[in-house]
C-alpha cells in the first residue's frame, strides 16, 4: 500500500483515548491498542514523524522535551 503521508506532521487532535491521531493535513491514523497508552498523552501542535514499517504498517514518532523518542505503531485510515 502506498501512502504519501510519510514524513513530518503536526498533531491536530488525539481521539478515543489515544486510539486515533488526526494530523494537521486531516490524515487519520489508528494506533495499535498496546501503543495507545503512549499516544493518548500527545496533543495539539505536537510535532511527529511518520515512518514506513513492515507491510502497510507505520511508526509515528514524537521527540519529548527531554529528548526521548516515543513511538507508536499505526495504520493509515484516510
C-alpha positions as CSV (number, residue, x, y, z in Angstrom):
1,X,0.0,0.0,0.0
2,X,1.4,3.4,-1.0
3,X,1.0,6.2,1.4
4,X,2.1,9.8,0.6
5,X,1.7,10.9,4.3
6,X,5.2,9.7,5.3
7,X,7.3,12.4,6.8
8,X,6.9,15.3,9.3
9,X,3.5,16.2,10.6
10,X,1.8,18.2,13.3
11,X,-0.9,16.6,15.5
12,X,-4.3,18.2,15.2
13,X,-6.1,16.0,17.8
14,X,-5.9,12.7,19.6
15,X,-9.2,10.9,20.0
16,X,-10.7,7.8,21.7
17,X,-8.1,7.7,24.5
18,X,-5.1,7.7,22.0
19,X,-6.6,5.2,19.5
20,X,-7.0,7.8,16.7
21,X,-4.4,10.5,15.8
22,X,-5.5,13.2,13.4
23,X,-2.8,15.2,11.7
24,X,-2.9,18.9,10.6
25,X,-3.4,17.6,7.0
26,X,-6.5,15.8,8.3
27,X,-5.0,12.4,7.7
28,X,-6.2,9.8,10.3
29,X,-4.1,7.1,11.9
30,X,-5.4,4.2,14.0
31,X,-2.9,3.3,16.8
32,X,-2.4,-0.3,17.9
33,X,-4.2,-1.0,21.1
34,X,-0.9,-1.7,23.1
35,X,0.5,1.7,22.0
36,X,-2.5,3.9,22.7
37,X,-1.3,4.5,26.2
38,X,1.7,6.4,24.7
39,X,-0.3,8.4,22.1
40,X,-3.1,9.4,24.5
41,X,-0.6,11.8,26.1
42,X,0.1,13.5,22.8
43,X,-1.7,16.7,21.9
44,X,-2.4,19.6,19.6
45,X,0.6,21.0,17.8
46,X,2.9,18.1,18.8
47,X,5.4,17.5,16.1
48,X,5.7,13.9,14.9
49,X,7.3,11.9,12.1
50,X,5.5,9.1,10.2
51,X,7.8,6.4,9.1
52,X,7.1,3.3,7.0
53,X,7.2,0.0,8.8
54,X,6.5,-3.6,7.9
55,X,3.9,-4.1,5.1
56,X,1.1,-1.5,5.3
57,X,2.0,-0.5,8.9
58,X,3.6,2.7,10.0
59,X,5.5,4.1,13.0
60,X,4.7,7.5,14.4
61,X,7.5,9.1,16.5
62,X,7.5,12.1,18.8
63,X,10.5,13.6,20.5
64,X,9.8,14.6,24.1
65,X,11.2,17.7,25.8
66,X,13.9,15.6,27.4
67,X,15.0,14.1,24.1
68,X,13.3,10.7,24.5
69,X,11.7,9.3,21.3
70,X,8.2,7.9,21.8
71,X,7.0,5.5,19.2
72,X,3.6,4.1,18.3
73,X,2.6,1.7,15.6
74,X,-0.4,2.7,13.5
75,X,-2.3,2.1,10.3
76,X,-3.4,4.8,7.9
77,X,-7.2,5.3,7.9
78,X,-7.7,8.1,5.4
